[in-house]
């Protein structure tokens, strides 16, 4: 006799999809497909009637009918006249092959000995799960739903799915990129930074992070001395640390990297000249020129991470170092998703064509190329003027939030030394010497305030603990001062 799922079981299965935020009909389809795939429903079993299912789940009967009919069209269910809906007898969900169950937990228990590297042991920036629900998320580089251009992106995504566009991006490009996106980068993005490049000098990556990994893989040997800003970008430090045992700290001040502090035996420098990470300092044109001359004299390569240039495009903004480079020694890394949405994961490298040939060959071994449907949608986003409009809006919002942040910190945390830098969506804060920023972050988190302790940005084994970073790309303007007030209250409680 057929054993049917009871009402409570359907309730539990339906509740699993509640957090996705998808429409009810999609959740219903997902529930049934999941029940079939997991063996709750077997071929030939009948489903509750649309009326019964609607009453069980508290949804409209038409919603259930539409979901059932869609599953019939997708050959998951079949409809039998005057009998109801059944799991198709010839439906074959993915199952574990006979005799090949999951391995026992201790089947392989010596992973530390087997692994060639232990990246999980590295110090990294941490973002708490569920941060978006926090009232005062002062986190850097995160998504702000209020600023995402939903209608514009939907238009481009829909257009990218037209028959004509699909013919343009659906083929395997092997080691290539969508030529339309490359052209938009070449003609619309790079000239803003004073960079002129040929198409064969540009390669699209899965975010700036993959760009850095590829460059490290190609250019860094175990004995290569690599200079990293101190404090500096932890992910870059960790990437290079996987390739070399010789990382050198590059001293910085309020004007960025000190050229005279570059060790003479460095072969590669990682720099964030437009907005130093994490202090926000902008490298002066005079220092840029000195570093470029040094690269020529010492046979150095410079990796320029221009991670947040879009937020500082004022008339006073300096051109990228790549635009000043006459010898091909500056390898430029940019982000396309930083402005739109971090989850898009699209960035690019600009470098001499000879290096780009090897970079494309290496990327092919990793993942061939970034998804071309997203590349084409973003190309359309540029071509239709949406990116320029979004940029103007975001620059205005970021400037407004920066002003509010400055006023709130001056008013409520006057004893703290704050580096604002030029443009950008974060500030670097130096607290009193007694402050433990990690303890502050934990106490502030309990009060709904999320901050980023600064010790992860330092290279040494005993980094200073009284620094922290406050981002304001994802917190509404109206919450900035209340959030700083709450943070100041926590600081007072710690004194």
N, C-alpha and C positions, 0 to 999 in steps of 0.2 A: 504494500500500500504506500502511495506517495506521501512523503513527509514534507509538509509545507512550513515555511518560515512563519513564526507568529508575529503579532503586531509589534512586540517589543524588539524583535530582531530587525525588522524593517526600520524601526525608529533609530536603532543604533547605527545601521548601515547608512541611513540618510544623514544622520548627525555628523558623520565623518567628513562630509563635504561642506559643512556649514561655514568653515573658516575660509573657503576659497573665494567667497563673494560672487560666485557665478550665478547666472539666472536659474530659477527653480527648475525649468525644463532641462537645462544642462546638468544640474545636480542629480535629477532623477535618472537621466541616461547613464551618468557616471556610476550611480548606485547600482543599477541593474547590471551594467557591464562588469563592475567589480565583483558583484555577487556571483556571476557566472565564472569569471576568471579564477576566483578563489574557491570555487567548488560548493558554494552555498546553494547555487542553482545548477542542476545538471540537465543535460539534453533531454527534452521531452517533458520537463516539469512545467507546471502551469503557474502563472503569476496571479496575484490577486486581481479582481476586476478593477476597472478604473475607478468605480465608485468606492470600493473597499479601500483601495490604496490611497485615494484622496482623503478619505476620512481618517485613516491611520496616520498620515503624515501632515494633515492639516493644510492641504493645498487644494486648489480648484481642480475639479474633475477634468476640465478641458486641458489643463496643463499635463495631467497624467496621460490623457488620450494622445496628445501631440508627442509626448516623449515616447510612448509605446509605438506609435506609428513610425517615428523616426528610426527606432531600433528595428522595426520590421524592414524598413528600406535599407538599413545597414546589415541585414541578414543575421542579426543577433537573435531576434524573436520571429515567430510566425503567428499569423492570426488565423484561427479556425472559426468558421461561421457558426454562431450560436454556442461556441464553446469557450472562447476567450483567447488569451495570448499565452504562448508556450515558448520555451527556449528551443531554438531550432535543433533538430536531432543531429544534423550534420555540422553544427557549430563546434569548432575545435579550439577552445581557449588554450593559451600556453600553459603547459603542465611540466612537472619534473618527470624525466624519463624513468621507466621502471628500473629499480635497482641502483639509482644514482641520486640518493637523497643528499641533503646538505652535509658538509663535513662536520665532524665533531669539533667542539670549540678548541680542543688541544691537538688537533691534527698537525698544525705547524705552530710551534711555540718558541722558536728561536729567531724571530724576526730581527732583533737588534744585531745578531751576528751576520745575518744575510744582507742587511741593508748597506748600500754604499754611502748613503747620506741620511741624516736625520733632521729634515727641515722642520718637523714639529717641535723640535727643541729650541728653535730660534725665537727670539723676542719679536713679537709682532704687535701692530696696532689692533686693538680689540673693539668691536662694535657689539653692544649687547643685543641679544635677540629681542624683538618686539619694541625696539627703540621708538618707532613711529607713534606708539601709543603714549609715550612719555610726554608730560606737559612741557618740559623745557629741555629739548634735545640739542645741546650745544656741540654737535658732532660735525666733523668736517666732511665735505664731499658727498653728502647723502641726498636722497631724492626728496624733492618738495612737490607733493601732488598738486598743490595750488598753482604751481608755475608750469606744469607739464602741458604742452599744447595738444590736448587730446584730439580736437577736431582736425588740426593740421596734420598730425601724425597719422590719424586714421585715413585721411584722404590719400596720403602718400603710400601707406601700406596697401590700401585697396587698389590704387593704381598699379602698384608693383605686382599685384596678383591678376592683372588683366592678361589676356592671351598673348598680346604683343610683347608685354614686358617679361612674361614668364619665358618666352622664347629667347630673351636676351640674357637672363640670369640662371636658368635652370640647369644648363650644361655644366659638366665638371671642368673648371678652369685650370685644374692641375696645380700649377704654381702661379697662376695669374690672379688678378683682381677685376672687379667690375670696372671697365674703362670709364664709365660715366662718373663713378665716384672719384676715381683717380683724377679725372679732369676737373671736377669740382674742387678737390683739394688743391690742385695745381693752380687754378685760376681764381678761386674765391677765398680760400682759407690762407694759403701761404703768403700771398702778396700783402695781407694785413700785417704780417710780421716781417716784411721786407725780404722775403725769400722768393727766389725764382728758381724753379726746378723743372727738369724734363720728366716725362711720364715714367721713364725707366729708372729714375732716381727716387721713386715713391713706392712704398709697399704698405698695404693695409694689414693691421694686426688686430688680435682680440684684446683691445685696450692697450694703453701705454705699457702696462706690465709685461705683456708678451714681447713687446718691442725690446724692452730692457733685457729680458731673458735671452732672446735671440742674439743680441749684440754681445752679451757676456759669453754665450756659448761659442761664438765665432772668434772673439778677440782676446779672451782671457785664458792664460795658462796657469798651472798651479803656482808658478813663481812670478807671475805678473804683478807688479806693484800698482794697485789701483787706489787713487785718491778719492775719498768720500767726504763731503761736507760734515762738519761736527759742530752742533748737532745737524742731522740730516735725515733723509728719507729712509725709514727702516727697511722697506721692501727692496729698494735698490741695494742697500748694504747686505741684506740677506741673500739676494740673487748673486751678487759678486762673491760673497763668502762661500757659496757652493762651488765656485770655480777656482778661487785662489786663497792661499793662506796669508797673503801679504796685503792687507787693507791698511791704508794710511789715512789718519784724520786730517782734514783740511781746515785750518782755523778760519773762523768768520768773525765779523764785527757788524756794526749797524749798517755797513755798506756791502755786506756779502762776503764772499771768499777773499782772503788776503793773498794776492799773488806771491808775495815774498814768503809765504808759509808753505808753498808747494814743495814737497820733498824732491830733491834733484833726480832721484832714481825712479820716480813715478812714470809709468808708460801710458796710463789712461786716467782721465779725471771725469768724475760724474758731477755735474753742476746743475743747479736750478737758478739761473741768473735772473730771469724776469721776476721771480718771486720765490726767494729762498725758502725751502721747506726745512723747518717749520716757522722760522722767524718772520717771513714776509719781506725781508730786505731785498731791495733791487740793486743788482750789480751795476756800478757806474760804467759809463762808456769808456772812461779812461782805464778802469780795471779790466774790462773786456778786451780792450786793445792790448794790454800788457799780457794777458793770458794767451791771446792769439799769437802774439810775437813769441812767447815762451814755447808754445806748441810747435812753431816753426823751427826754433832754435834747438829744442830738445827732442824733436821727433815724437811729440805727444799726439794722442787722439783725445778729443773732448766729446763727451756725450752731454748734450743739452736737453734736459727735460723741461719742456715749456708747458707744464701741466695745467696752468690756470691763466694763460695769457688772455683768454677771451674776456675775463672779468676786469682787466686792467687796460683796455684799449682806449685810453685817453690820449689827447694830443701830445702829452708829455711822455707817453710810454716809449721806452727804448725799443729799437728793432731787435730782433733775435740775433744771437751771436752767429747763427748760421748765415744770416744775411750779410754779416760783416766779413765772413770767412772767404778768403781768396785762394786757399790752398787745399780745400776739401778735407780739412781735419776735424770739422765739427759735424757730428752725427746727431741729427735733430729728431727728437721724439715728441709727438703731439697726441692729444686726446680729442676725439670727436664726441664721445659719450659724456664727458664731464659736464658739458653745457646742457645737453638734452636729458639724459638719464643714465646713471652709472651702469644699470643693468643691460644697456645696449651693447657694452663691451666692444667698442670700435676705436682704434687708434691708428697710428701710422709712423713710419720711419722715413726720413729724408736723408739720403746719403749717396755718395758716389756710385755710379752704375756698377762698377766692379764688385763692390761690397754687396750691393743689392742682389746681384745674381746669386751669390752664395746664401744670402738671407732667404731668398725665395726657395732655393733648393732645400735649405734646412727646414723652413716652414712646411714645405711639402711633406717631409718625413714626419712632422708633428701632427698636422691636421689639414694639409693641402692648402686651404684658404679659408678665410672667415666666411660665414654664411652669406651667399650673394643676394638672397632675398632682402636681408637687412641692409646690405650695401646699396642695393638699388633703391630701396625706400628712402634711405638717407640721401642718396644722390638727388632724388626727386624733391626731398625736403629743402635742399640747397637751391635747386634749379627754380623752384616755384617761389623763392623769396622767404620761405617760412623761417629759415635759420637766422637770417638777418633780423627779422622782426622779433624772434625769440631773444636774440642777443641784446637788442636794444632794451627789451623789457627786463631781462635779467640783470643787465648792468645797472639799470635804474633801481631795481629792487635791492641789489647787493649794496649799492652806494647808500641807499636809505638805511638798510640794516646796519651797515658799518658805522654810520653816524649815531644811530641809537645805541649801538654797543659801546662806542667811545664815551658817550654821555653817561650811560648807566655805570660803566666801570669807574669813571672819574668820580661819580657821585657816591657810589656805594662801596668801592674797594680802592680808596685813594692811596693806600700804602703799597699797592701792588704795581710793579713796573710792567707796562703793556707795550708790546711792539705791534704796531698796526700795519706797517709796510705800505706798499702802493697797490691799490686795488685789492682783489682777492676776497675770499669769503671766510677768513679765520683770523684770529689774533693769537699771539704768543705771549703768555703771561708768566712773569717771574714773581713768585710770592716771597714773603719773608724767609730768611734762612731756616727758621724753625719748622717751616711747613713741610708736611709729607703729602704730596699731591695724590698718591695712591689712596691714602687714608681719607683725604678730602673727597676723592671721586666716589669712594664707597659710601661715605656719610651723605654726600650730596645726592647720590642715586636713590637713597631711601627717601629723600625729600622731593623726588621727581626731577632732579637736575642731573643731566648727563654731561660730563666733561671728559677730556682725554689727558691722562697723566703724561708728563713729558719725558720721563726717563727712558722710554723706548726709543726716542730719537737720538740718544747718545750712544757712542760706540763702546766706551770703556766698561770695565767690570763693576765699577762703583760709580754709576752716573749720579749727577745731582738729582735730588728728589723734590725740589721746590718749584719746578716748572710745570705748566700745563697748557693745553691748547683749547681754545673755544671756537667752534665753527658756528656760522650762522646762515648757511645755505639752506637748511631744512627747518628752521624755526620761524614761525610767523613773526612779523614785526611787533605785533601787539603783545607777544610773550617775552620779548627780549628783556625789558626792564624788570618785569615780575620775576623772571628767571634769575637775573643777577641779584635781585633783592633776596631771593631764597638762598642763593649761593653765599652771599655775604652773611646771612643768618647762620649758616652752617660753619663758616669760617670763625665767626665770633664764638660759637659754641666750642670750638676746638682750642681757643686761646686760654 
